[in-house]
Amino acid sequence: MKVFIAGATGVLGRRTVALCADRGHDVVGLTRDSGGDRVVREHGGEPRRGDVLDRESVVDAATGSDVLVHAATKIPTDTNPDDEEWELNDRVRREGAENLVAAAAEHDADRVLLQSVVWLARQPDGSRFDEGAEPHPDRSTQSALEAERIVTDGAETHGFEPVVLRGGYFYAPDTVHTKLFGEGLLDRRMPIIAGGLLGRDDAELSFVHVDDAASAFAAAVDGDATGTFHVVDDRPTTYANFLQSFADELDAPRPRRIPGWLGGLFIDANMRRLLTEPMPTSNDRLREAFDWEPEYPTVDEGLAQVVSRWRATGEVVEA
């Protein structure tokens, strides 16, 4: 098949380019400059210039595609981003979805895949939830939910197969936030932020290594199932356990605890909610639909890979 990927130079997109190319597909990656061209070529794809926010360029770049993938986001990397940064992410999600739907309609594509996030459906009481749970979006996830609806509504109108892949919290050696966590632990400035007056109430969160998220996208490109799927590892864990496991792998001091209200002094409300409000879910539906399983079923195994890669490349020093 011919597979078009918007967001092809990002941490998820470039992995998806490589996996789809390895499966024998002709992969086109949307790029904006020569650096992006190089990334796509290095991962086995053909670069085509355009901008996910420019409908004409997306439609042109996607010419002849059977499957379209919207893996583009612009999630702020600053711990306390301003509203303009969130608004750009909103545009990439919403307008990007609209433009890929337009391209799918123009080229009579068979299938459209969308990257979303599981925590838009977290439940107010903190209970486990699945793909059928009622969404409860906040400021940071409202546009992700709107993008989901744009794709599913577009499928009804234009006849392509919709697939929404909601990822857990991403981590990998090359993600900005993972690097910030690692550097913070080594520098003794990355606290455990938890709920409760004293920061003792840990919330269960669902994580996924980006390698596993990309393999889910590649499986969904080839698969027949449609609908919404949660792309997470096998065992939810707390932010406290994530940081403590990370510190152990790095031989760094174990992080101290602070309550969420105090953490709100230096991180924005969206990040505070992400780390302190439960989002436990499972990958059961994804496994069954696409015969998928994670290479890193828990954060312990995934973080071991992260630190091993950093040590191999000299990106980490001892605490």
Secondary structure, 3 states (H helix, E strand, C coil): CEEEEECCCCHHHHHHHHHHHHCCCEEEEEECCHHHHHHHHHCCCEEEECCCCCHHHHHHHCCCCCEEEECCCCCCCCCCCCHHHHHHHHHHHHHHHHHHHHHHHHHCCCEEEEEEEHHHHCCCCCCCCCCCCCCCCCCCCHHHHHHHHHHHHHHHHHCCEEEEEEECEEECCCCHHHHHHHHHHHCCCCCEEEECCCCCECCEECEEEHHHHHHHHHHHHHCCCCEEEEECCCCCEEHHHHHHHHHHHHCCCCCCEEEHHHHCCCCCHHHHHHHHCCCCCCCHHHHHHHCCCCCCCCHHHHHHHHHHHHHHHCCCCCC
